[in-house]
Amino acid sequence: MTDDPQVTNPKARPQKLTARFGLAVAFANQLHRRQIRKGSGIPYMSHLLGVASLALEHGANEDEAIAAVLHDAVEDQGGIPTLKTIRRTFGKRVAEIVEECTDAVVIPKPEWKPRKVAYIARLATASRSGQLVSACDKLHNARSILGDYREVGEDLWSRFTGGKEGTLWYYQALIGAYRKAEAPVAPPVALIDELGRTLGELERLVRVAPGRKRAASAGSLR
């Protein structure tokens, strides 16, 4: 029994992380050092480290943790040449997981909706490792979206190519795809349940937002 409330499955803990993981963090920082998170001045590395943290808390081994740190490297920083560097430096398995979590390898990226539809479809054949890292990525993003929505409300959606409707559709479809996955490749149930709860709270706030605005407007006329 562990006293750490963040560890979802302590029996699934990997061996101690080696220098490979540190090398991956340094490589990711080199690639993403000029990136910030949407609508903020927060370094993009905060997301990559957050995804790796979630993966480790849900039983990731070192290859999966490294892939979590590098999951956006190909999509955002260099495409296929970057994938080849990852394969050469960190091995075939890490490269395979990163590729499974990548929805575009060219810049400019293809049109948003077809790209997301294709990503969701590929989850059906993704490995357990790919499902795990993907789900951790989406949970970390969803938590950030929820927190930002609480801060800025409907103005948030201007940050996203898919807007409000597209973004909510995407996360609903992702949860459906993760839940369709069967053992042994399915991501941890607790992870998908938490993603569902996060999306549910976001949807609840979106539903009540117009009512809040009407109430505020009415109050200003009194």
Helices and strands as residue ranges (DSSP letters): G 10-12, H 19-32, H 45-57, H 62-69, H 73-76, H 80-90, H 92-100, H 112-122, G 123-125, H 128-152, G 153-159, H 163-180, H 189-220
